[in-house]
């Protein structure tokens, strides 16, 4: 059985140091003061859970997790 991926925009409150930002360098990042925005992050449910747990462990607050419609039509 295939696990479907969904694309998300995720907003995290807090600052990541450059070495942590490098871990997600392949994604479009918007770095606002005290916020990190992961845009267009394609993940399956298990990976999303792991990402959110890691953000919490790093002391970041998850502000928003929003599925993005990959097909604009």
N, C-alpha and C positions, 0 to 999 in steps of 0.2 A: 504494500500500500504506500503510495506516495504522500509525503507531507507537503502541503501547499505553503508557499511563502506569501506573506502579505507585506506590502511596503508601508512604512510608518515614517512620520515626522515625530521626533521625540525631543522634548525640551527638558533640560536638566538645569537646576539652579545650583550654582557653586562654580568654582574654578578648577579646571584640570590643568596640571602642569604640562609642558610641551611633550614629555615622554608618554604621557597617557593619551594626549591628543593624537600622537603618532600611531597609536594602536587602531584608530578609526580613520586614518588619513585617506582611505580610499572613498570615503563618503563626503558629500557636500556638507561642510560645517559652517555654521554661522556663529561667531563668537561675540556675544554681547556682554557688556559688563555684568558679571555675576551669573551669566547664563551660558549654557552650551546648547546649541541646536543641532541635532542630527537630522539631516533632511534626506528623504528618499532611501531609508534604511530597509533593505529587503531581508526579512528574517522569518523563520518558522516559529511556532508558538514556544517551543522549548528554548530556542536561542533568545527570544524576546524575554522570557522569564529570567534567564541567566544574566542578560544585560541589565535588567532592572535590579536584580539582586546585587550585581557588582556595583552599580551606581549607588545603591544604598550603603554598601560596605565602604565606599569611598567618601561617604558623608554628603553625597549629592541628594538633592530633593527632586523627585520626578514631578514636574509641573504639568506636563501633558504628553500623552501618547495618542496619536491620531492616525488612524489608517488613511492612506492616500490612495485614491482611485487611480490606478495605473493607466486606465483606458478613459481618456477624457470624453469620449463620445457617449 
